[in-house]
Amino acid sequence: MHTNFRHNEQIRISPIFLIDADDNKVGSTPTAEALRRAREAGLDLVEVAPTARPPVCRIMDYGKWRYQQQKKEDKSRASSRAGQLKELKLKTVRIGDHDLMIKINHAREFLKEGNKVQFTLQFKGREMAHTELGRDIFRKIKEELWPVSKVERDAKMEGRRMTLVLQPEHKAPGAKPPVPGKPAPRVNAPVGRPGMNPAMNAGTNMNIPAPAPRPVAAPAPQNQPAPVTSS
């Protein structure tokens, strides 16, 4: 859509089909008369349908209308670009922090526009012996872009290249990234009080006392042999 429509004195053809500021169809009107009406209203005469016969012109605020049309065009262009895969290349694992942040900022903009981003890290010569350096770089990238993305395909070696693919995902304000390697909290079984039945304590919150131990009877006295007397 082209936003620079002819307006006011740029409209040379006459008559025109006029629509006034209240959206009323006035109909065929001499251009000079339409301009006079527009000036009296403090507005502009804008040719909105130049190919019609006669051309359709509307009385409106041209600056405001043009701004609104530009916003529609920008939104349309953004929608047409969305969903693409953007590749950002890192030529060495020795990339500096400043250069890396430039790449990350580019990726952030791509993700906000709705695009996926692939980082491609190239290993040169002896750098192949230190692939862990590449994983450290990708770990930093994931941390920086966590608020606007999630991992679609994690760090993967392909020959002398390591790739990482992120897709858009906007986190809620205040959300915090998960801490890697942190174990999940353990839920301890309830511990009964002394004297409680452990079996009952394990399956219920009720404190049911354990049954009292049964009394043990004293052993019966045994008959002692009579003493033997010598004659």
Secondary structure, 3 states (H helix, E strand, C coil): CCCCCCEHHHCCCCCEEEECCCCCEEEEECHHHHHHHHHHCCCEEEEEECCCCCCEEEEECHHHHHHHHHHHHHHHHHHHHCCCEEEEEECCCCCCHHHHHHHHHHHHHHHHCCCEEEEEEECCHHHHHHHHHHHHHHHHHHHHHHHHEEEEEEEEEECCEEEEEEEECCCCCCCCCCCCCCCCCCCCCCCCCCCECHHHHHHCCCCCECCCCCCCCCCCCCCCCCCCCCC
